[in-house]
């Protein structure tokens, strides 16, 4: 299989500041490595950037915590973040930035791995070199990477040191539509587009979270077509429902309650949500924003300017957003760009109706074409206000949306979702 023997011997060693190929081990040692490999599950390195709260990061944790068909090994460019605490203690975890490469359960509980590199120069080469060592040590068959920098490190590792290891790139955003939101400076945007054109075709598979993401990539990069597979994010439905019964309650929040959850960044369109609430005349809801980010000061100022300061609550980042979501009368997703947002499935699992924008096909896909939620155009405060008022004033509509949504979200359950993904990895390894 992919990296079992050859990838385990093909990395380079640093000497005198230069990289050079390391000689392969003796043939007897190679035979022993292959014999041991034949008796085990295929090994997959799950490469992520960090574990600060985010949709892709939660999916990364879910795949590792619930692996069945593969030996799942976690690797992080920077082993920090709140979600470190969510990783099972028996999951193997490596840190590419720290002096201690294997991350202990004590460090995971703290959410911060010590000894991080601070020098940016040549950092990506150090990360790729260290990843190559881990490929060799674990006998990895495939590297499956999450988010753009991880893709770059994974490809560099294979191109320089581990030619036989397989690569899977995971795409959790509309790469073209979201580019101007995610890459603000021209140099970063040009690098991203260049890597899409040059790097993505070198992956063995590109796993995307929605049909809309696949269609966008095929339209702009036709050569990727045969490599693209759609694998929806798995959701721990029972875990979400259990967590919703614990955690924070909203202090003195008057119903009805609109909850929006996610990073407080411009692409989430939370400014549009506040403008929409300010337009409402017959309903006066409380608005709860769950998450943190650079737009927090601007959103507070906007709420003050609109006369909503006493009804808008920014509760910050939390490992358990579902405790707040479960108290919502409606979940609002006013985004300007999305792919296949987990927050929709989480709301459906909690029986909370959703009002969302049609900023991407994945939202319509998640909501059954609008059967399980109300859809409005993006950047349209008037349409959003009308939709929210309609849902907030109609208990029968809310009940129907909740019932249909709970039925729809069963298709994205954890067990089947993880199994589909691991079967994709097995297929890539066998190819």
Buried (B, 14 or more C-beta within 10 A) or exposed (E): BBBBBBBBBBBBBEEEEEBEEBEEBEEEEBEEBBEEBEEEBBBBBBBBBBBBBBBBBBBBBBBBBBBEBBBBBBBBBBBBBBBBEBBBEEBBBBBBBBEEBEBEEEBBEEBEBEEBBEEEEEBBBBBBBBBBBBBBEBBBBBBBBBBBBBBBBBBBBBEBBBEBBBBBBBBBBBBBBBBEBBBEEEEEBEBBBEBBEEBBEBBBBBBBBBBBBBBBBBEEBEEBEEBBBBBBBBBBBEBBBEBBEEBEEBEEBEEBBBBBBBBBBBBBBBBBBBBBBBBBEEBEBBBBBBBBBEBBEEBBEBBEEBEBEEBBBBBEBBBBBBBBBBBBBBBBBBBBBBBBBBBBBBBBBBBBBBBBBBBBBBBBBBBBEEEBBBBBEBBBBEBBBBBBBBBBEEEEBBEBBBEBBBEBBEEBBBEEBBBBBBEBBBEBBEE
